[in-house]
Amino acid sequence: MIEQIVNSKKIKAGIIGGAGYTGGEMLRILVNHPNVEIAFVNSTSNAGNLISDVHTDLIGDTDLKFTSDIPQDIDVLFLCVGHGDAKKFLAVNPINENIKIIDLSQDFRLIANAKLENRDFVYGLPELNRDAIKNAKNIANPGCFATCIQLGLDLSLEEAQNIYEDYYSAHPFTHVSRKNIDLKQVVNTNKALVHIEKHGNKLFIISAIDNLLKGASGQAVQNMNLMFGLEENSGLRLKAANF
């Protein structure tokens, strides 16, 4: 059963690895998310420093400081750490089983039905796995290459254009374009664009995403929205940077 968040109650989120690239993008999304309160941002190397001292574009958006603490009074924990570090972190830092975890590393996404002790991880590509994500306690967030490739190759080749358009019509971030697409159309957004061309008897499929948003932090927030029964695009109505 999906956990519904009452409008007056915000989701309390914690971030591990907040000083890195995916942590920075996560912060840029969550500081403006209408349903989220950032409870803490963990970075052992920057503990005590203002977040805006590291992510200087956030000056005026948040007065939070990095911390080395890991409070447990949160609803969701984002692991914005390097590959191999998520498992290590969870091994030495017990997290309350009621806290939902969204891991942005590769630690739980390379094996189907990945598990760590009593935590089962669901593969978090909403366009393929939306129903399972809605009921999940833990998410293995796909990487940028896997996301881009899977969104382009998921469907049958027969009558591909109509099939792709019909399938993705129910998904707010993936759009099939009959015109050529450009990377600048998705930069700084959670969009995925797919374009299909026919060359002889073969199909040429192009897909484009922002690697740090739809390929990482944006998709992680999309998964959080589904897990907590929010609108899927809440906090993710972002404008392409080059327009």
Buried (B, 14 or more C-beta within 10 A) or exposed (E): EBEEBEEEEBBBBBBBBBBBEBBBBBBBBBBEBEBBEBBBBBBEEBBEBBBBEBBEEBEEBBEBBBBEEBEEEBBBBBBBBBEEBBBEBBEEEEBEEEBBBBBBBBBBBEEEEBEBEEBBBBBBBBBBBBEBBBEBBBBBBBBBEBBBEBBBEBBEEEEBBEBBBEBBEEBBBBBBBEEEBBEEBBBBBBBBBBBBEEEEEEBEBBBBBBBBBBBBBBBBBBBBBBBBEBEBBBBBEBEBEEE
